[in-house]
Amino acid sequence: MNAHTARHTNSTRSRRAATRAATLLVVTLILLAAIPALADARPARGRASWAPDLDRKIIPTRVQRLGNQLATWYGPGFFGHGTACGGKLTPQTFGIAHRTLPCGTLVHLSYRGRSIAVRVIDRGPFSGASIDLTSRTKYYLRFQSGNVKMNVIKRYRALPNRVVGTFSSSH
């Protein structure tokens, strides 16, 4: 092999190595960019939770995990007032107030072994908390204070409503 052929072979090898390295870098960057999208909607392994809006229990099948959120609650001074999402707050209203999640977003909340699936119905909270529970949601969860585990429900499976018993009158 002469000097020209050796130089040509070495430069070809260098270009191939550089091309492989660039390809590997591009593939790595694409995969890194995809990780947040994969984390955005994970399969859920949850138990059935009551979803008052749907009037049935549901099992979340795909969720975006938001983790523990510092929660507060609101209600009595705001009953009869409109919510930022267009509803009216009453003592029977289930839901949460959140600063950024879109109105109507279905979220799964867990607190000390109890769970519920409710919608974002308002904006807030105003104090240093992440979410505000309506008083009805607070009572359902038996929330006292602290953190509530929260997931955004992307997909769910609705369980059929069961008839527990029938009412009959003998008169």
N, C-alpha and C positions, 0 to 999 in steps of 0.2 A: 504494500500500500504506500503510495507516495504522500508527500506532505499536503498537497492540495486535497486529496481524498480524505485524509485524516481530519483536516480542518472542516471540510464539508460534513463529514459524519458527526463530528463533535457539535457543530452548529445546529445540525438537524436534531440531534439528541437534546440539545439545550432548548430548542424551540418546542419540541414535544413535551419536555418536562414543564416548561412554562405554560403550555396549553393545558396540560393535565392539572397543574396547580390552579390556574385561572378557573377551569371547569369545576374543580373541587370547591373553590371559594364561592363561586356562583351558586352551586347546589347547597352549600352550607348556609349561605345568606337566605336562600329561598326557604329552607327548612326552619331557620330561626324566625323568619317572618311569619311562618305558618303556626308556630307554637302558640301565640296568643289566641289565634282563631280556634285552635284545638281546645285550649283551656276554656274558651268562652262557653262552650256547650258540652258538658260531660255527661255520660250516662249516670243516672242517679240510681241509688239502691235504697230508696226510702220506703217507709211504710205509708199506708194510706193516711191521708189527712183530710179533715173537713174543709170543704170549699163552699162557704155560704152563698157566694154569687152563683154557683152552679147547682146549689141545693143537692149536693152529693159529696161522697168521698172521692178523692182522686189519688193516684200514685204518680208522682213526678217521674218521668222517664228520661228527661234531658234537662239539665239545670246549668246555670252559671253561678258558681259558688262565690258568694260575697263574704262569707265568714261571719264572725261576731261583729255586731253593730251595737253601739251604745244607743239605748232607746229611752225615750220618755213617753208620756201619754198626754192626751188632751181630750176635752169633751165638754163638761158642764157649762163653761162660760161661752162656748161656741155653738151650742145646740141651736138650730134654727137658722144659722148662718150658712151661706153658700161656701162650697169648697172651690179650690183653684181649678179643679177638673170638671166643674159644672154640676156637681151634686149638691145636696143639702144635708148637713150633718145633723143626725138625730141620735138619741140614745141607742137605737138599734143598728146603727151604721158600723159595719165591719170595714177595716181598711187601714192604710198607713199614709203618712205624709212623708215625702222624700224630696230632696232638693233637685235631683237630676233624672231619675228614672221617669220615662214617659207615663203620662196618665193612662190608667187601665192596665199597666203591667202587672201580671200575676206573680206574686212572690210567696215563697214558702217560709214560714217563721217557726222556729222551735225555741222553747224555753222550758227548762227543767222537766223534760219528758213529755211535754204537751206540744202539739203542732197544729198549724192552721194554714190554709192557702187563702190569701186575700189580695185585693188589688190596690194599686197606688191611686188614692182618691184626692190627694191634696199636696200642697207644697209645704215644706218645713223640714225639720224643726228649727226653732229660732235659737235655742240654747246650744251648747256644745255637742249635742247628740247627733247621731246619724239619721235616726228615724223617729217619728212620732206615731204611736199606736192610738187608734181611736179607743175611747173608753170601753166599747163593746169588745174589741179585740183584746184589750188589756185584761178584761174579766175572763174571757174565754181561755187565755193562756195562763191565767192566775199570775200575771206579771207583777212583780214588786218593784224591782229596780235593777239596773245593770245592763248586761249584754243579751241580745237576742240573736240567735244564729239565723242568717238570712240567705236564701238562694232565689235567684230569678228563675221562674219556671219557663222553659222554652217549649217543652212538650210534656203532655201528661196522658194518663189513661184514666178515664172516668169509670168508676165502679157503678154497677146498676143499683138503683134504689131498691131497697127491700121493704116489703110490706111486713111489718112486725105483727100486726094482728088486725082484726076487723072489729068494727063496732056494730053491735046489734042491739036493738031495743025490743024488749018484750011487750012494750005498751003500744 
